Amino acid sequence: MAQRDQKSAGQLTKRAEFLKPFMEKDADGRVIQRYDLQFRSWAHVLPLRGGEQIMQARMAAKAPAIVTIRATPEAREITSEWRLRIGGIEYDLKEHPRESQDRAFLEMLVEA
């Protein structure tokens, strides 16, 4: 019997905005990096608790979490250079997204 994935569409309750980095030059010729909105998606956010590294991150006012979204063609373009914003909080992606076992979702480690 195949193991069933734990996520379902009903658990994707947060609205996430995915921001892709772009490089441009200002009037003085200096390179500036900005992040532009690429798409929005419903997401599930699981704050991480426990473990020594997690506790150190939390003490440094960082908030590590696992974010899960549907595996769409645009979501498959996400890399670890992107950022995401949920409820006004910006998160840095700490890894490239990974597929769930049933390939229906993407999961990624993020840090606020």
C-alpha positions in Angstrom: 0.0 0.0 0.0 1.4 3.4 -1.0 2.0 5.9 1.7 -0.4 8.8 1.5 0.9 12.3 1.6 0.0 14.3 4.7 -1.0 17.5 3.0 -4.4 18.3 1.4 -5.7 21.4 -0.4 -7.7 22.2 2.7 -4.6 22.8 4.8 -3.3 25.5 2.4 -4.7 28.4 4.4 -2.1 31.2 4.0 -1.8 33.4 1.0 1.9 33.5 -0.1 3.5 35.9 -2.6 6.7 34.6 -4.4 9.3 37.1 -5.2 12.1 36.6 -7.8 15.4 38.5 -7.6 16.3 40.9 -10.4 19.5 42.8 -10.9 19.4 46.3 -12.4 21.7 49.3 -12.5 20.9 52.6 -10.9 21.7 56.0 -12.5 25.3 55.8 -11.1 25.9 52.4 -12.7 25.8 50.5 -9.4 24.1 47.1 -9.5 20.9 46.9 -7.3 19.0 43.8 -6.5 15.3 44.0 -6.2 12.6 41.3 -5.8 9.5 41.3 -8.1 6.3 39.5 -7.5 6.0 36.5 -9.8 2.9 34.8 -8.5 0.6 34.1 -5.5 -0.3 30.7 -4.1 -2.1 29.2 -1.1 0.4 27.8 1.3 0.7 25.8 4.6 3.2 27.1 7.1 4.7 24.8 9.7 6.9 26.6 12.2 9.8 24.4 13.3 10.3 23.7 17.0 13.0 21.8 18.9 16.5 20.7 17.9 19.6 22.7 18.9 19.9 24.5 15.5 16.3 25.5 15.6 16.5 26.8 19.1 19.6 28.9 18.2 17.8 30.4 15.2 14.8 31.3 17.3 17.1 32.9 19.9 18.6 35.0 17.1 15.1 36.3 16.3 14.8 34.1 13.2 11.7 32.0 12.5 12.5 28.8 10.6 9.5 27.0 9.0 8.5 24.6 6.3 6.2 26.1 3.7 4.1 23.8 1.4 2.4 24.8 -1.8 0.8 23.1 -4.8 3.3 21.9 -7.4 2.3 24.1 -10.4 4.5 24.9 -13.4 5.2 28.4 -12.1 6.0 27.0 -8.6 8.6 24.6 -10.1 10.6 27.7 -11.2 11.3 28.7 -7.6 15.0 28.5 -6.5 16.7 29.2 -3.1 17.4 32.8 -4.3 13.7 33.7 -4.2 11.8 35.2 -1.3 8.3 34.8 -0.2 5.9 37.0 1.7 3.1 35.8 3.9 1.0 38.2 6.0 3.5 41.0 5.5 6.5 38.9 6.8 9.3 38.2 4.3 11.0 34.8 4.3 14.3 33.8 2.7 14.3 30.4 1.1 17.1 28.2 2.6 16.9 25.5 0.0 15.4 24.6 -3.4 11.8 23.3 -3.1 11.4 19.5 -2.7 8.5 17.5 -4.1 6.2 15.6 -1.8 6.0 11.8 -2.2 2.9 12.1 -4.4 4.5 15.0 -6.4 1.4 17.1 -5.8 3.1 19.6 -3.5 6.4 21.4 -3.0 8.0 21.9 0.4 10.7 24.4 1.2 12.7 25.4 4.3 12.3 29.2 4.9 13.5 31.6 7.6 12.0 35.0 8.5 
